[in-house]
Amino acid sequence: MDGVLVLWDVDHTLVDVDGLGREAYDLAFLRRFGRPVEHQPPMAGRTDRAIAADMLRRNGVAVTEPHLEALREGAEAALDELAHLLPTRGRALPGAAEALSALAGRAGQTLLTGNVRRIAEVKLVPFGLTAHLDLDAGAYGWSHEVRAELVAIARANARARFDRHFAKVVLVGDTPEDVGAALHGGAGVVAVATGRYGAGELERAGAHVVLADLADTQRVLDAIRTAAR
């Protein structure tokens, strides 16, 4: 798979953190604005920037850059405080560590996630999932509200980081938004039905390959090869 760049989603693709990310944003909102979140924005497949703007809007707070930055910084701090809960409440999804390890040395690997980088890192580190990922090459959810725009950002960051051109890019994710982002960005896509969406929904979204999960490492490698063609 020389010349292939694999972009991994985080939540419900590599890990399940039992809602701690949402709890961090709720705590940040409470601390910054002095009242609890009453109207929750949808989160699946969206970028943190879009979620934060929606949270402000739905709860009667002006969507300004200072408010957005305060919410981001507060969520990062809150998740740092909650991180001790990750080993007991969260888990690496079956096969995630093995897939990352199997691709090491065969393909470039980084993240394309709706998470802010710090939040993504905090979620992955307790489960040993960053060893084979170059986080500096990735694209994160504060760069743009629209997830589809992150593919081009990841391509550019990976090219600069690795000082090479990747002929093929494959995104691995669990939502129709992941699939749409990959297709919009001209990338192959392997969808895993480990989140809230079933295999049929992911197939209808246009995923090149759909897997039930990452548990079978050889099937994961084969799926990435297929999506990279």
Buried (B, 14 or more C-beta within 10 A) or exposed (E): BEEBBBBBBBBBBBBBBBEBBBBBBBBBBBBBBEEEBEEBBEBBBBBBBBBBBBBBEEBEBEEEEEBBEBBBBBBBBBBEEBBEBBEEBBBBBEBBBBBBBBBEEBBBBBBBBBBBBBBBBBBBEBBEBBEBBBBEBBBBBBBBBBBBBBBBBBBEBBBEBBEEEBEBBBBBBBBBBBBBBBBBBEBBBBBBBBBEBEBEBBBEBEBBBBBEBBBBBEBBBBBBBEBBE
